[in-house]
Amino acid sequence: MNEDLLGQCRTCGRQVSRKTLECPQCGEPRPTMTEEGNEKKKRYEYRPIFNIIITIGLLVIGFLGLICSV
């Protein structure tokens, strides 16, 4: 198996897939994620909400512009 796809569980040390959500031995959630990975995930957590708000705002502005021009 490719070594880039494997990592060690930070709790029990077992070699697990980097994509696994839980260590099969000890049950640690996201066993190979480092603190840097957690920070990166938190940083992008609100991006979809921001995109939705911007899209709705642009639709409202476009709709108001259409109504006012008639």
DRENKE-118147 format. One record per atom (N, C-alpha, C, O): residue number from 1; residue in three letters; atom name; x, y, z. Coordinates in Angstrom, 1 decimal. Example, Ala and Ser with C-alpha at 12.3 -4.5 7.8 and 13.67 -1.06 7.14 Angstrom:
i, aa, at, east, north, up
1, ALA, N, 13.2, -5.7, 7.8
1, ALA, CA, 12.3, -4.5, 7.8
1, ALA, C, 13.2, -3.3, 7.8
1, ALA, O, 14.2, -3.3, 8.5
2, SER, N, 12.8, -2.2, 7.1
2, SER, CA, 13.7, -1.1, 7.1
2, SER, C, 12.9, 0.0, 7.9
2, SER, O, 13.4, 1.1, 8.0
***
This chain:
i, aa, at, east, north, up
1, MET, N, 0.8, -1.2, 0.0
1, MET, CA, 0.0, 0.0, 0.0
1, MET, C, 0.9, 1.2, 0.0
1, MET, O, 2.0, 1.2, 0.6
2, ASN, N, 0.5, 2.3, -0.6
2, ASN, CA, 1.2, 3.5, -0.7
2, ASN, C, 1.4, 4.2, 0.6
2, ASN, O, 0.4, 4.3, 1.4
3, GLU, N, 2.6, 4.5, 1.0
3, GLU, CA, 2.9, 5.1, 2.3
3, GLU, C, 2.3, 6.5, 2.5
3, GLU, O, 2.0, 6.9, 3.6
4, ASP, N, 2.0, 7.2, 1.4
4, ASP, CA, 1.4, 8.5, 1.5
4, ASP, C, -0.1, 8.4, 2.0
4, ASP, O, -0.6, 9.3, 2.5
5, LEU, N, -0.7, 7.2, 1.8
5, LEU, CA, -2.1, 7.0, 2.2
5, LEU, C, -2.2, 6.5, 3.7
5, LEU, O, -3.3, 6.5, 4.2
6, LEU, N, -1.1, 6.2, 4.3
6, LEU, CA, -1.1, 5.7, 5.7
6, LEU, C, -0.5, 6.7, 6.7
6, LEU, O, 0.4, 7.5, 6.3
7, GLY, N, -1.0, 6.6, 7.9
7, GLY, CA, -0.5, 7.5, 9.0
7, GLY, C, -0.7, 6.7, 10.3
7, GLY, O, -1.3, 5.6, 10.3
8, GLN, N, -0.1, 7.2, 11.3
8, GLN, CA, -0.3, 6.6, 12.6
8, GLN, C, -1.3, 7.2, 13.4
8, GLN, O, -1.5, 8.5, 13.4
9, CYS, N, -2.1, 6.4, 14.1
9, CYS, CA, -3.1, 7.0, 15.0
9, CYS, C, -2.4, 7.7, 16.2
9, CYS, O, -1.4, 7.2, 16.7
10, ARG, N, -2.8, 8.9, 16.5
10, ARG, CA, -2.1, 9.7, 17.5
10, ARG, C, -2.4, 9.2, 18.9
10, ARG, O, -1.7, 9.6, 19.8
11, THR, N, -3.4, 8.3, 19.1
11, THR, CA, -3.6, 7.8, 20.4
11, THR, C, -2.9, 6.4, 20.6
11, THR, O, -2.2, 6.3, 21.6
12, CYS, N, -3.2, 5.4, 19.7
12, CYS, CA, -2.6, 4.1, 20.0
12, CYS, C, -1.4, 3.8, 19.1
12, CYS, O, -0.7, 2.8, 19.4
13, GLY, N, -1.1, 4.6, 18.1
13, GLY, CA, 0.1, 4.3, 17.2
13, GLY, C, -0.1, 3.3, 16.1
13, GLY, O, 0.8, 3.1, 15.4
14, ARG, N, -1.3, 2.8, 16.0
14, ARG, CA, -1.6, 1.8, 14.9
14, ARG, C, -1.5, 2.5, 13.5
14, ARG, O, -2.0, 3.7, 13.4
15, GLN, N, -1.1, 1.8, 12.5
15, GLN, CA, -1.0, 2.4, 11.2
15, GLN, C, -2.4, 2.3, 10.6
15, GLN, O, -3.0, 1.2, 10.5
16, VAL, N, -3.0, 3.4, 10.2
16, VAL, CA, -4.3, 3.5, 9.6
16, VAL, C, -4.3, 4.4, 8.4
16, VAL, O, -3.4, 5.2, 8.1
17, SER, N, -5.4, 4.3, 7.6
17, SER, CA, -5.6, 5.1, 6.4
17, SER, C, -5.7, 6.6, 6.8
17, SER, O, -6.4, 6.8, 7.8
18, ARG, N, -5.2, 7.5, 6.1
18, ARG, CA, -5.4, 8.9, 6.4
18, ARG, C, -6.8, 9.4, 6.1
18, ARG, O, -7.2, 10.4, 6.6
19, LYS, N, -7.6, 8.6, 5.4
19, LYS, CA, -8.9, 9.0, 5.1
19, LYS, C, -10.0, 8.4, 6.1
19, LYS, O, -11.1, 8.8, 6.0
20, THR, N, -9.5, 7.6, 7.0
20, THR, CA, -10.5, 7.0, 7.9
20, THR, C, -11.0, 8.0, 8.9
20, THR, O, -10.3, 8.9, 9.3
21, LEU, N, -12.3, 7.8, 9.3
21, LEU, CA, -12.9, 8.8, 10.2
21, LEU, C, -12.7, 8.3, 11.6
21, LEU, O, -12.9, 9.1, 12.6
22, GLU, N, -12.3, 7.1, 11.9
22, GLU, CA, -12.2, 6.6, 13.2
22, GLU, C, -11.1, 5.4, 13.2
22, GLU, O, -11.1, 4.6, 12.3
23, CYS, N, -10.3, 5.4, 14.2
23, CYS, CA, -9.3, 4.3, 14.3
23, CYS, C, -10.0, 3.0, 14.6
23, CYS, O, -10.8, 3.0, 15.6
24, PRO, N, -9.8, 2.0, 13.9
24, PRO, CA, -10.5, 0.7, 14.1
24, PRO, C, -10.1, 0.0, 15.4
24, PRO, O, -10.8, -0.8, 16.0
25, GLN, N, -8.9, 0.4, 16.0
25, GLN, CA, -8.4, -0.3, 17.2
25, GLN, C, -8.9, 0.5, 18.5
25, GLN, O, -9.5, -0.2, 19.4
26, CYS, N, -8.8, 1.8, 18.5
26, CYS, CA, -9.1, 2.5, 19.8
26, CYS, C, -10.3, 3.4, 19.6
26, CYS, O, -10.8, 3.9, 20.6
27, GLY, N, -10.8, 3.7, 18.4
27, GLY, CA, -12.0, 4.5, 18.2
27, GLY, C, -11.7, 6.0, 18.2
27, GLY, O, -12.7, 6.8, 18.2
28, GLU, N, -10.4, 6.4, 18.1
28, GLU, CA, -10.1, 7.8, 18.1
28, GLU, C, -10.7, 8.5, 16.8
28, GLU, O, -10.4, 8.0, 15.7
29, PRO, N, -11.5, 9.6, 16.9
29, PRO, CA, -12.0, 10.2, 15.7
29, PRO, C, -10.9, 10.9, 15.0
29, PRO, O, -10.0, 11.6, 15.6
30, ARG, N, -10.9, 10.8, 13.7
30, ARG, CA, -9.8, 11.4, 12.8
30, ARG, C, -8.4, 11.2, 13.3
30, ARG, O, -7.7, 12.1, 13.7
31, PRO, N, -8.0, 9.9, 13.4
31, PRO, CA, -6.8, 9.6, 14.1
31, PRO, C, -5.5, 10.1, 13.6
31, PRO, O, -4.5, 10.3, 14.3
32, THR, N, -5.4, 10.5, 12.3
32, THR, CA, -4.2, 11.0, 11.7
32, THR, C, -4.2, 12.5, 11.5
32, THR, O, -3.2, 13.0, 11.1
33, MET, N, -5.2, 13.2, 11.9
33, MET, CA, -5.3, 14.6, 11.7
33, MET, C, -4.5, 15.3, 12.7
33, MET, O, -4.6, 15.0, 13.9
34, THR, N, -3.6, 16.3, 12.3
34, THR, CA, -2.8, 17.0, 13.2
34, THR, C, -3.5, 18.3, 13.6
34, THR, O, -4.6, 18.6, 13.1
35, GLU, N, -2.9, 19.1, 14.5
35, GLU, CA, -3.5, 20.3, 14.9
35, GLU, C, -3.6, 21.3, 13.7
35, GLU, O, -4.5, 22.1, 13.6
36, GLU, N, -2.6, 21.2, 12.9
36, GLU, CA, -2.5, 22.1, 11.7
36, GLU, C, -3.7, 21.8, 10.8
36, GLU, O, -4.3, 22.6, 10.2
37, GLY, N, -4.0, 20.5, 10.6
37, GLY, CA, -5.2, 20.0, 9.8
37, GLY, C, -6.5, 20.5, 10.4
37, GLY, O, -7.4, 20.9, 9.7
38, ASN, N, -6.6, 20.5, 11.8
38, ASN, CA, -7.8, 21.0, 12.4
38, ASN, C, -8.0, 22.4, 12.2
38, ASN, O, -9.1, 22.9, 11.9
39, GLU, N, -6.9, 23.2, 12.2
39, GLU, CA, -7.0, 24.7, 12.0
39, GLU, C, -7.4, 25.0, 10.6
39, GLU, O, -8.3, 25.9, 10.3
40, LYS, N, -6.9, 24.2, 9.6
40, LYS, CA, -7.2, 24.4, 8.2
40, LYS, C, -8.7, 24.1, 8.0
40, LYS, O, -9.4, 24.9, 7.3
41, LYS, N, -9.2, 23.1, 8.6
41, LYS, CA, -10.6, 22.7, 8.5
41, LYS, C, -11.5, 23.8, 9.1
41, LYS, O, -12.5, 24.1, 8.5
42, LYS, N, -11.2, 24.3, 10.2
42, LYS, CA, -12.0, 25.3, 10.9
42, LYS, C, -12.0, 26.6, 10.0
42, LYS, O, -13.0, 27.3, 9.9
43, ARG, N, -10.9, 26.9, 9.4
43, ARG, CA, -10.8, 28.1, 8.6
43, ARG, C, -11.8, 28.1, 7.4
43, ARG, O, -12.3, 29.1, 7.1
44, TYR, N, -12.0, 26.9, 6.8
44, TYR, CA, -12.9, 26.8, 5.6
44, TYR, C, -14.3, 26.4, 6.0
44, TYR, O, -15.1, 26.1, 5.1
45, GLU, N, -14.6, 26.3, 7.3
45, GLU, CA, -15.9, 25.8, 7.7
45, GLU, C, -17.0, 26.7, 7.3
45, GLU, O, -18.1, 26.2, 7.0
46, TYR, N, -16.8, 28.0, 7.3
46, TYR, CA, -17.9, 28.9, 7.0
46, TYR, C, -17.9, 29.4, 5.6
46, TYR, O, -18.8, 30.2, 5.2
47, ARG, N, -17.1, 28.9, 4.8
47, ARG, CA, -17.0, 29.3, 3.4
47, ARG, C, -18.4, 29.1, 2.6
47, ARG, O, -18.8, 30.0, 1.9
48, PRO, N, -19.0, 27.9, 2.7
48, PRO, CA, -20.3, 27.7, 2.0
48, PRO, C, -21.4, 28.6, 2.5
48, PRO, O, -22.2, 29.1, 1.7
49, ILE, N, -21.4, 28.9, 3.8
49, ILE, CA, -22.4, 29.9, 4.3
49, ILE, C, -22.2, 31.2, 3.7
49, ILE, O, -23.2, 31.9, 3.3
50, PHE, N, -21.0, 31.7, 3.6
50, PHE, CA, -20.6, 33.0, 3.1
50, PHE, C, -21.1, 33.0, 1.6
50, PHE, O, -21.6, 34.0, 1.1
51, ASN, N, -20.8, 32.0, 0.8
51, ASN, CA, -21.1, 31.9, -0.6
51, ASN, C, -22.6, 32.0, -0.8
51, ASN, O, -23.1, 32.6, -1.7
52, ILE, N, -23.4, 31.3, 0.1
52, ILE, CA, -24.9, 31.3, 0.0
52, ILE, C, -25.4, 32.7, 0.2
52, ILE, O, -26.3, 33.2, -0.5
53, ILE, N, -24.9, 33.4, 1.2
53, ILE, CA, -25.3, 34.8, 1.6
53, ILE, C, -25.0, 35.7, 0.4
53, ILE, O, -25.9, 36.5, 0.1
54, ILE, N, -23.8, 35.6, -0.2
54, ILE, CA, -23.5, 36.5, -1.3
54, ILE, C, -24.4, 36.2, -2.5
54, ILE, O, -24.8, 37.2, -3.1
55, THR, N, -24.7, 35.0, -2.8
55, THR, CA, -25.5, 34.6, -3.9
55, THR, C, -26.9, 35.2, -3.7
55, THR, O, -27.5, 35.8, -4.6
56, ILE, N, -27.5, 35.0, -2.5
56, ILE, CA, -28.8, 35.5, -2.2
56, ILE, C, -28.8, 37.0, -2.4
56, ILE, O, -29.8, 37.6, -2.9
57, GLY, N, -27.8, 37.7, -1.8
57, GLY, CA, -27.7, 39.2, -1.9
57, GLY, C, -27.7, 39.6, -3.4
57, GLY, O, -28.4, 40.6, -3.7
58, LEU, N, -26.9, 39.0, -4.2
58, LEU, CA, -26.8, 39.3, -5.6
58, LEU, C, -28.2, 39.1, -6.3
58, LEU, O, -28.6, 39.9, -7.2
59, LEU, N, -28.9, 38.0, -6.0
59, LEU, CA, -30.2, 37.8, -6.6
59, LEU, C, -31.2, 38.8, -6.2
59, LEU, O, -32.0, 39.3, -7.0
60, VAL, N, -31.2, 39.2, -4.9
60, VAL, CA, -32.1, 40.3, -4.5
60, VAL, C, -31.8, 41.6, -5.2
60, VAL, O, -32.7, 42.3, -5.6
61, ILE, N, -30.5, 42.0, -5.3
61, ILE, CA, -30.1, 43.2, -6.0
61, ILE, C, -30.6, 43.2, -7.4
61, ILE, O, -31.1, 44.2, -8.0
62, GLY, N, -30.4, 42.0, -8.1
62, GLY, CA, -30.8, 41.9, -9.5
62, GLY, C, -32.3, 42.0, -9.6
62, GLY, O, -32.8, 42.6, -10.6
63, PHE, N, -33.0, 41.4, -8.7
63, PHE, CA, -34.5, 41.4, -8.8
63, PHE, C, -35.0, 42.8, -8.5
63, PHE, O, -35.9, 43.3, -9.2
64, LEU, N, -34.4, 43.5, -7.6
64, LEU, CA, -34.8, 44.9, -7.3
64, LEU, C, -34.5, 45.8, -8.5
64, LEU, O, -35.2, 46.7, -8.8
65, GLY, N, -33.3, 45.6, -9.1
65, GLY, CA, -33.0, 46.3, -10.3
65, GLY, C, -34.0, 46.1, -11.5
65, GLY, O, -34.3, 47.0, -12.2
66, LEU, N, -34.4, 44.9, -11.6
66, LEU, CA, -35.4, 44.5, -12.6
66, LEU, C, -36.7, 45.2, -12.4
66, LEU, O, -37.4, 45.7, -13.3
67, ILE, N, -37.2, 45.2, -11.1
67, ILE, CA, -38.4, 45.8, -10.8
67, ILE, C, -38.4, 47.3, -11.0
67, ILE, O, -39.3, 47.9, -11.5
68, CYS, N, -37.3, 48.0, -10.5
68, CYS, CA, -37.2, 49.4, -10.6
68, CYS, C, -37.1, 49.9, -12.1
68, CYS, O, -37.4, 51.1, -12.3
69, SER, N, -36.6, 49.1, -13.0
69, SER, CA, -36.4, 49.5, -14.4
69, SER, C, -37.7, 49.4, -15.2
69, SER, O, -37.8, 50.0, -16.3
70, VAL, N, -38.7, 48.8, -14.6
70, VAL, CA, -40.0, 48.6, -15.4
70, VAL, C, -40.8, 49.8, -15.2
70, VAL, O, -41.9, 49.9, -15.7
***
